[in-house]
Amino acid sequence: MKSHANRPSLCLMLVSAILILIRTTVCLAQTEVVNLAPFVPEPKLTFGKNQLFDLPKTLLFSANPDEIIADAEIWKNQGIDGFIMHGCSGGWYQNVWAIDNEPWTIGDSDLTLQKAKQANEVCQKQGMETFMHISFGKFFDWFNDIEWQQTEHNFRQFAIFARLAGCKGIAIDIEYICDQYFFTWKAYTYDGYTRADLVEAIQSRMRGVARAMYDEFPEMEFLILPELDFRLGTHIQIAWIEEAAQRNAPGGVHFLMGNTYRVCNLRYMFGRAWLDNLFFQKLLSEPARRYWQQHCTLAPGVWPFGHPEYFGHGPELTPEAFRHGLAGSRILGSRYNWIFTGQCKDQLIKRNMDKYLRPEPIEDYIKVMTEKLIVTNKKYLNLAQMFHDMQLRDYSNQLGLEIEVRLTGPDDYGIPELALPGAFDEQTQPAIWEAALDRFCGRDVNLQQRFGTQTHWMVIGPFPNEGADLEGHKTVYPPEREIDLDGEYEGVEGKVSWVEYERNDGFTSIDLRAVFTPSEHVCAYALCYVTVDKKVDATVRLGTNDCGKLWIGSQLVFDYPLEGGASLDDHIIPVTLKKGTTPILLKVCNGELNWGFVFRITDTNGLPLKNARYSVRPKP
């Protein structure tokens, strides 16, 4: 299969490094500040009515046509200007004309289209607009030509439906097949194709999808979401922007930011917009970058409440935090901002209040929406106007934040993140950026060799780690009291003993899920030995998923009691290695999901330590 002639030269571009400092050994209090700051409202902000620029339109995610018909006026009175409308398209794999269970009705005779038209007529009377929602609820077969003929046909029909229904455009949410966005997904066999071929196929297929939609609905505004780092899903979004740029689509592409859901601290909200803008512009071709700057926007999203334990989005918002987040999104978004209503939509219009569990009156949340206030501090108003032009600028001085890329196991994909000044190492960031891009583009590289990580260990476990506070981290299990490679101890499911494990597939990290069962709410230990010919000052560079402890010889040099990711150089610990052989013992405790670590020893400049020899026995 050949790709489109004008596909982006994405994988030929090098991401220029952003020079930021790497985290030194982090005490608990510092870590808590870093983790909580995005979820704590910034003090001394002022709020008021907008007088400087047009407010963005606030979209509600999401409502079906019946709900819009019934409630559009209520939502309008509460500050909502439009809807991302679900219930019309199903998933990408469905025939839009069969949603009404009558696939023989096409066009005006289709019952779903009639309902969507009615919803849009109601919205138009209220000065509101809708976007047809399409979700990725089923995996794609990138190399199946016959399937892709049907897939492109389906998207073409979605665009026809949205245009006939009177929608402003289309919103596509790609997150529901996230497993497929990893090169290591189990269905990727690489039988007859390479990782680079996979990247090319994704780009080509998704440009075809965009062409089919634009052919039928050329003036549509295109909403895309969510952020997916250096995972394969970002190739989908890049392909759509490239195709929009190719035809200079007048409606633009507008990126709905999900990483701001629970971020009520304004400088972090602005930081996320800075990061997303930088990230996309680094990956787009030059023509697409110009189109991005001229026609595209960032739309921050806010999620007031619904899932207090939802992974990755922090605590639910109090009314005051919601006020900060929503007011900030109104100055940051130049065309749209949006409210995600998972498990809180009914309550926000005072329905099904028996399911409302927040201590604050629901009227407090409704008031925040209805008042439509913005942040009026001059600093942020000036920054907002700079952000609206989508140019690349360095906002580190204004925001007190930096941008860095983390290379995270077990799949070694890149994650761009915000950090406090001085948190990450400017010496290693260029190499990590380049490695993340190499992985993203499907290049065949051995990152273990590139960074010199230690992937050969003796390991033992699993031991218990019950409780919300990761109690196993505090528990002293036998390997902490003695190193006896012939020892046998009581583990989670019977006796456990030391076994040798080596990961030799070119990845930087150790994936403990590949070694131990069970792999959740457990701990394990890893042991190796390093030998040097003379005393040397060095740095241990370590990332653990989740909490970890590290002993060099008999000395505890690292104690990280929180959840985290196995990211390259996440923590830097200065150490002095004595002449001869020194044991290295690492304890890693897991809560849920991924479990593992990434470990290397470098000189004080971040380069692999010369003449260091590693072994899994006391004598190399």
C-alpha positions in Angstrom: 0.0 0.0 0.0 1.4 3.4 -1.0 0.8 6.4 1.2 -0.7 9.6 -0.1 1.8 11.7 -2.1 1.5 14.7 0.2 1.7 12.9 3.5 3.8 14.7 6.2 7.5 14.2 6.4 6.9 13.8 10.1 9.4 10.9 10.6 12.2 12.8 8.9 12.0 15.7 11.3 14.1 15.9 14.5 12.4 17.4 17.6 14.6 20.1 18.8 15.5 19.7 22.5 13.9 21.8 25.2 16.6 22.3 27.8 15.3 21.6 31.2 16.8 20.2 34.4 16.3 16.6 35.6 14.9 15.8 39.0 17.4 15.2 41.7 16.6 13.1 44.7 13.1 14.1 45.7 11.9 14.3 49.2 8.2 13.5 50.0 7.2 17.2 50.6 8.6 18.3 47.2 6.9 15.5 45.4 3.6 16.4 47.0 3.9 20.0 45.8 4.6 18.8 42.2 1.7 16.4 42.2 -0.9 18.6 43.8 -0.1 22.0 42.3 -2.2 21.6 39.2 -5.2 20.8 41.3 -4.8 23.7 43.7 -6.4 27.1 42.6 -3.8 29.9 42.2 -4.3 32.5 44.9 -5.0 36.2 44.2 -6.8 35.7 41.0 -9.6 38.2 40.2 -12.8 37.4 38.2 -15.2 39.5 36.2 -17.0 40.0 32.9 -15.1 40.0 29.7 -14.4 43.3 28.0 -11.3 42.6 25.9 -12.1 39.9 23.4 -14.9 37.6 22.3 -15.5 34.7 24.6 -15.2 31.2 23.3 -18.3 29.1 22.9 -18.7 26.7 25.7 -19.6 23.2 24.5 -21.2 20.4 26.5 -19.7 17.0 26.1 -22.1 15.3 25.5 -25.9 15.0 24.9 -28.0 13.0 22.5 -30.7 14.6 20.2 -33.6 13.9 22.6 -31.7 15.5 25.5 -30.8 18.5 23.4 -34.4 18.9 22.2 -35.7 18.7 25.8 -33.0 20.7 27.6 -31.2 23.1 25.2 -32.9 26.2 26.6 -32.0 25.2 30.2 -28.4 24.7 29.2 -28.3 28.0 27.3 -29.5 29.8 30.5 -26.6 28.1 32.3 -23.9 29.3 30.0 -23.7 26.5 27.4 -23.4 27.5 23.8 -23.4 24.2 22.0 -23.2 20.4 22.2 -21.0 17.6 21.1 -23.9 15.4 20.1 -23.7 11.6 20.6 -26.3 9.0 19.7 -26.2 9.6 16.0 -23.1 7.8 14.7 -22.3 4.9 17.1 -18.7 3.9 16.3 -16.6 4.4 13.2 -17.5 0.9 12.1 -21.3 1.4 12.0 -23.6 2.4 9.2 -25.0 5.7 10.2 -28.2 5.1 8.3 -28.8 1.9 10.4 -28.8 3.6 13.8 -32.6 3.8 13.7 -32.6 0.0 12.9 -33.9 0.8 9.4 -30.8 0.6 7.2 -32.9 1.0 4.1 -33.8 4.6 5.0 -31.1 7.1 3.8 -31.1 10.8 3.9 -34.3 12.7 4.9 -36.3 9.6 5.5 -33.9 8.4 8.1 -35.4 8.7 11.6 -32.1 9.5 13.3 -31.4 12.3 10.9 -34.8 13.7 11.5 -34.2 13.7 15.2 -30.8 15.3 14.7 -32.3 18.0 12.5 -34.9 18.7 15.1 -32.2 19.1 17.8 -30.3 21.5 15.6 -33.4 23.5 14.9 -33.9 23.9 18.6 -30.3 24.9 19.0 -30.4 27.5 16.3 -33.3 29.2 18.0 -31.1 29.5 21.1 -28.1 30.6 19.2 -26.4 27.3 19.9 -24.6 24.8 17.6 -23.8 21.1 17.6 -20.9 18.8 16.5 -21.6 15.2 15.6 -19.6 12.9 17.8 -17.8 9.8 16.5 -15.9 7.5 18.8 -13.3 4.8 18.1 -14.9 1.9 19.8 -13.3 -0.9 17.7 -9.8 -1.7 16.6 -8.6 -1.0 13.1 -6.9 -3.4 10.8 -4.5 -1.0 9.1 -3.5 -3.4 6.3 -6.9 -4.7 5.3 -7.7 -2.9 2.0 -11.2 -4.3 1.7 -12.1 -3.2 5.3 -10.7 0.3 4.6 -13.0 0.7 1.6 -15.9 0.2 4.0 -14.3 2.4 6.7 -13.8 5.4 4.4 -17.4 4.9 3.1 -18.6 5.0 6.7 -16.8 8.3 7.4 -18.1 9.7 4.2 -21.6 8.9 5.3 -21.0 10.4 8.7 -20.0 13.7 7.0 -23.1 13.6 4.8 -25.3 13.0 7.9 -23.6 15.8 9.9 -24.1 18.3 7.0 -27.7 17.3 6.3 -28.5 17.5 10.1 -27.2 21.1 10.3 -24.2 20.3 12.5 -21.4 22.8 12.7 -18.9 20.0 12.2 -17.6 16.7 13.5 -15.9 15.7 16.8 -13.9 12.5 16.9 -12.7 10.9 20.1 -10.0 8.4 19.4 -9.1 7.2 23.0 -11.2 4.1 23.3 -8.8 1.8 21.5 -5.6 3.0 23.3 -4.1 -0.5 23.4 -3.7 -0.3 19.6 -1.6 2.9 20.0 1.3 0.9 21.4 3.8 -0.7 19.1 3.8 -3.7 21.5 0.0 -4.3 21.1 -0.5 -8.1 20.9 -2.2 -8.0 17.4 0.9 -6.3 15.8 2.8 -9.4 14.5 5.2 -7.5 12.2 4.9 -10.4 9.8 5.7 -8.8 6.5 5.8 -5.2 7.7 8.0 -3.1 10.0 7.1 -0.5 12.7 7.8 2.2 10.1 5.4 0.5 7.7 2.8 0.6 10.4 3.3 4.3 11.0 3.0 4.9 7.2 -0.2 2.9 7.0 -1.8 4.8 9.9 -1.0 8.1 8.3 -2.2 7.1 4.9 -5.4 5.5 6.1 -6.4 8.4 8.2 -5.6 11.0 5.5 -8.1 9.0 3.4 -10.6 9.2 6.2 -10.2 13.0 6.4 -10.4 13.3 2.6 -13.7 11.4 2.5 -15.2 13.7 5.2 -14.0 16.9 3.6 -15.2 15.9 0.2 -18.7 15.7 1.6 -18.6 18.5 4.2 -15.8 20.8 3.1 -16.8 23.7 5.4 -17.0 21.5 8.6 -15.2 22.5 11.7 -13.2 19.5 12.9 -12.8 18.8 16.7 -10.3 16.2 17.7 -9.4 14.7 21.1 -7.7 13.7 23.3 -3.9 14.1 23.9 -2.0 10.9 23.4 1.6 11.8 23.8 4.1 10.0 21.4 1.7 7.0 21.0 0.4 5.9 17.7 -2.9 7.7 18.1 -1.1 11.0 17.6 -0.3 9.9 14.0 -4.0 9.8 13.4 -4.5 13.4 14.6 -1.4 14.6 12.7 -2.7 13.0 9.5 -6.0 14.8 9.8 -4.3 18.2 10.4 -2.0 17.5 7.4 -5.0 16.8 5.2 -6.9 19.8 6.4 -3.8 21.9 5.6 -3.5 20.3 2.2 -6.9 21.6 1.1 -6.8 24.7 3.3 -10.0 23.6 5.0 -11.8 26.8 6.2 -13.2 25.4 9.4 -9.9 24.6 10.9 -9.0 21.8 13.3 -9.7 22.4 17.0 -8.0 20.3 19.6 -10.1 19.5 22.7 -7.7 19.3 25.6 -8.5 16.6 28.1 -5.4 17.1 30.3 -7.0 20.2 31.8 -10.1 18.3 33.1 -9.2 18.7 36.7 -6.5 21.3 36.4 -7.8 24.3 38.2 -4.4 26.1 38.7 -4.3 28.6 35.9 -0.6 28.6 35.2 -0.7 24.8 34.8 -3.7 25.1 32.5 -1.8 27.6 30.4 1.2 25.3 30.6 -0.8 22.4 29.1 -1.8 24.6 26.2 1.8 25.7 25.7 2.9 22.0 25.8 0.2 20.9 23.3 0.9 23.7 20.9 4.7 23.0 21.0 4.1 19.2 20.7 2.0 19.5 17.5 4.1 22.1 15.9 7.2 20.0 16.3 5.5 17.0 14.5 3.7 18.8 11.7 5.2 19.6 8.3 6.0 23.2 7.5 2.8 23.8 5.5 0.7 22.1 8.1 2.4 24.2 10.8 1.4 27.4 9.1 -2.2 26.1 8.7 -2.2 25.2 12.4 -1.2 28.7 13.4 -3.7 30.4 11.1 -6.8 28.1 11.3 -6.5 25.9 14.4 -7.2 26.5 18.1 -6.8 24.8 21.5 -10.0 24.3 23.5 -9.5 23.5 27.2 -11.9 21.1 28.9 -13.1 21.1 32.5 -14.7 18.2 34.4 -16.4 19.4 37.6 -17.1 16.1 39.3 -18.1 12.5 38.6 -15.2 10.1 39.3 -13.2 11.0 42.4 -10.7 8.1 41.8 -10.5 8.5 38.0 -7.0 7.6 36.9 -4.8 10.6 35.9 -7.3 13.4 36.4 -6.8 14.3 40.0 -9.4 15.2 42.6 -12.9 16.3 41.8 -13.4 20.1 41.7 -15.0 22.1 44.4 -17.2 24.9 43.2 -14.3 27.3 43.8 -11.9 25.1 41.9 -14.4 24.8 39.1 -14.7 28.5 39.0 -11.0 28.9 38.5 -10.8 26.2 35.8 -13.8 27.3 33.8 -12.9 31.0 34.0 -9.3 30.2 32.9 -10.6 28.1 30.0 -12.7 31.0 28.8 -9.7 33.2 28.3 -7.4 30.4 27.1 -9.7 29.0 24.4 -10.0 31.4 21.5 -12.9 29.7 19.8 -14.1 26.9 22.1 -13.9 25.6 25.6 -15.8 22.7 26.9 -17.3 20.9 29.9 -17.1 17.2 30.2 -20.2 15.9 32.1 -19.4 12.3 32.9 -21.7 11.3 35.7 -22.7 14.9 36.5 -24.8 16.0 33.5 -28.2 15.3 35.1 -27.2 16.9 38.4 -26.1 20.1 36.6 -29.7 20.6 35.5 -31.0 19.4 38.9 -32.2 15.9 37.9 -31.6 12.5 39.6 -30.3 14.4 42.6 -30.4 11.2 44.6 -27.1 10.4 42.8 -25.5 13.7 43.8 -22.9 13.0 46.5 -20.9 16.2 46.7 -21.1 18.1 50.0 -21.5 21.5 48.3 -24.9 22.6 47.0 -25.4 21.9 43.3 -26.5 25.5 42.9 -22.8 26.5 43.5 -21.7 24.6 40.4 -24.6 25.9 38.3 -23.8 29.5 39.4 -20.2 29.1 38.2 -21.5 28.1 34.7 -24.2 30.7 34.5 -22.1 33.7 35.5 -19.6 33.2 32.6 -16.8 35.0 34.4 -13.3 35.2 33.2 -10.0 35.6 35.0 -9.2 39.4 34.8 -5.6 39.5 36.0 -3.6 41.5 33.5 -0.9 38.9 33.4 -3.2 36.1 32.2 -5.2 38.3 29.9 -2.0 39.4 28.1 -0.8 35.7 28.0 -4.2 34.6 26.6 -3.9 37.0 23.7 -0.4 35.7 22.9 -1.7 32.1 23.1 -4.5 32.8 20.7 -2.2 33.4 17.8 -0.8 29.8 18.1 2.8 31.0 17.7 5.7 29.1 19.2 7.1 31.0 22.2 8.9 30.2 25.4 6.6 30.8 28.4 8.8 29.4 31.1 9.5 32.8 32.7 5.8 33.8 32.7 4.5 30.5 34.0 7.4 29.3 36.2 7.2 25.9 34.4 9.3 24.0 32.0 8.5 21.3 29.4 10.3 18.0 29.3 9.8 14.6 27.7 9.8 11.4 29.7 10.6 8.0 28.1 8.4 5.6 30.0 8.3 1.8 30.3 7.4 -0.8 29.7 6.9 0.4 26.1 9.4 3.3 26.0 7.0 5.8 24.5 7.5 9.5 25.1 5.3 11.6 27.4 5.7 15.4 27.2 5.1 16.9 30.6 5.2 20.1 32.6 7.8 20.4 35.4 9.0 23.0 37.9 12.3 24.7 37.1 15.3 22.7 38.0 13.3 19.4 38.0 15.0 17.7 35.0 18.4 17.4 33.4 19.2 19.6 30.4 22.1 17.4 29.6 20.0 14.3 28.8 16.8 15.9 27.5 18.0 16.2 23.9 18.7 12.5 23.8 15.3 11.6 25.3 13.5 13.9 22.9 15.3 12.2 20.0 14.7 8.7 21.4 10.9 9.4 21.8 10.7 10.6 18.2 12.6 7.6 17.0 10.1 5.3 18.8 7.2 7.4 17.6 8.3 7.1 13.9 8.8 3.4 14.2 12.6 3.4 13.7 14.4 0.2 14.7 16.6 1.4 17.5 18.0 -0.3 20.6 17.3 2.2 23.4 18.8 -0.1 26.0 22.1 0.2 24.3 21.7 3.9 23.6 21.1 4.8 27.2 23.0 2.0 28.9 20.2 0.8 31.2 20.7 -2.3 33.2 18.2 -5.0 32.1 19.8 -8.1 33.6 18.9 -8.9 37.2 18.2 -11.4 39.9 14.6 -11.0 41.0 12.4 -12.3 43.8 8.7 -11.9 44.6 5.9 -11.2 44.7 5.4 -10.1 48.3 2.2 -8.5 49.7 1.5 -4.8 49.2 -2.1 -4.4 50.4 -3.9 -1.2 51.3 -4.3 2.2 49.7 -1.1 3.4 51.3 1.1 0.7 49.6 1.9 -0.9 52.9 4.4 -3.3 51.3 6.7 -0.4 50.7 7.1 0.0 54.5 7.3 -3.7 55.3 10.7 -5.2 55.7 10.8 -8.4 53.8 13.7 -10.9 54.0 15.7 -9.6 51.0 16.1 -6.3 52.9 17.7 -8.1 55.9 20.0 -10.4 53.9 21.1 -11.1 50.4 21.0 -14.9 50.1 20.6 -16.0 46.5 19.8 -19.5 47.7 17.2 -18.2 50.2 13.5 -19.2 50.0 10.8 -17.0 51.6 7.1 -16.8 52.0 5.5 -14.7 49.3 1.9 -13.9 48.2 1.1 -17.4 46.9 3.6 -19.6 48.6 7.4 -19.9 48.6 9.5 -17.6 46.5 13.1 -17.6 45.5 15.6 -15.7 43.5 15.4 -16.2 39.7 17.5 -14.7 36.9 15.8 -12.4 34.4 17.1 -10.4 31.5 15.1 -8.3 29.1 17.0 -8.3 25.7 14.5 -6.7 23.3 16.1 -3.2 23.2 13.7 -1.6 25.7 15.2 0.4 28.6 13.1 -0.9 31.4 12.3 -4.1 33.3 8.6 -5.1 33.1 7.9 -7.0 36.3 4.5 -8.1 35.0 6.4 -10.4 32.6 8.1 -12.1 35.5 5.6 -12.4 38.4 1.9 -13.4 38.9 0.0 -11.8 40.5 1.3 -8.4 39.5 -1.1 -6.0 41.3 -0.8 -5.0 45.0 2.5 -6.7 45.3 6.2 -6.0 45.8 9.4 -7.5 44.4 13.1 -7.1 44.7 15.8 -6.9 42.0 19.5 -7.4 42.6 22.7 -6.9 40.5 26.3 -6.1 41.1 28.5 -3.3 39.7 32.3 -3.5 39.6 34.6 -0.5 39.1 38.4 -0.4 39.1 38.6 2.7 41.3 36.5 4.9 43.5 34.3 7.0 41.4 31.5 9.7 41.8 28.5 8.7 39.8 24.7 9.2 39.5 22.1 6.5 39.7 19.2 7.4 37.3 16.0 5.6 38.3 12.3 5.4 37.7 9.9 3.0 39.5 6.3 2.0 39.0 5.1 2.4 41.6 7.0 3.2 44.8 10.6 2.1 45.3 13.6 1.9 47.5 17.3 1.5 46.5 20.3 0.3 48.4 23.8 0.8 47.1 25.9 -1.6 49.2 24.2 -1.5 52.6 23.2 2.1 52.3 19.6 3.2 51.6 20.0 6.0 49.0 16.5 6.3 47.6 13.0 6.1 49.2 10.1 7.0 47.0 6.7 6.2 48.7 4.3 7.3 46.0 2.8 6.0 42.8 4.8 6.8 39.7 5.9 5.6 36.3 9.0 3.7 35.2 10.5 6.7 33.3 14.1 7.0 32.2 16.1 9.3 34.5 13.0 10.2 36.6 15.1 10.4 39.7 18.8 11.2 39.9 20.7 10.1 43.0 24.4 11.1 43.5 26.4 8.2 44.7 30.1 7.2 45.3 31.1 3.7 44.1 33.9 2.1 46.0 36.7 0.3 44.2 35.6 -3.3 43.6 32.1 -4.9 43.5 29.1 -3.4 45.1 25.6 -5.0 45.4 22.6 -3.0 44.2 19.2 -3.9 45.7 16.0 -2.4 44.4 12.5 -2.8 45.9 9.5 -1.9 43.7 6.0 -2.1 44.9 2.9 -1.9 42.7 -0.7 -0.8 43.2 -2.4 -1.5 39.9 -1.7 -1.7 36.2 2.0 -1.4 35.1 4.8 -2.6 37.3 8.5 -2.2 36.7 11.5 0.0 36.8 14.3 1.5 34.7 17.8 1.8 36.0 21.2 3.0 34.9 24.4 4.4 36.4 26.1 7.3 34.7 28.9 9.7 35.3 28.1 13.1 36.8 27.4 14.4 33.2 24.8 11.9 32.4 27.0 9.7 30.2 27.2 5.9 30.7 29.8 5.2 33.3 33.0 4.0 31.6 34.6 0.7 32.7 31.7 -0.2 34.9 30.9 -4.0 34.7 27.5 -5.5 35.8 26.7 -9.0 36.9 24.0 -10.9 38.7 26.5 -12.7 41.0 29.0 -11.2 43.4 31.9 -11.8 40.9 31.4 -10.5 37.3 
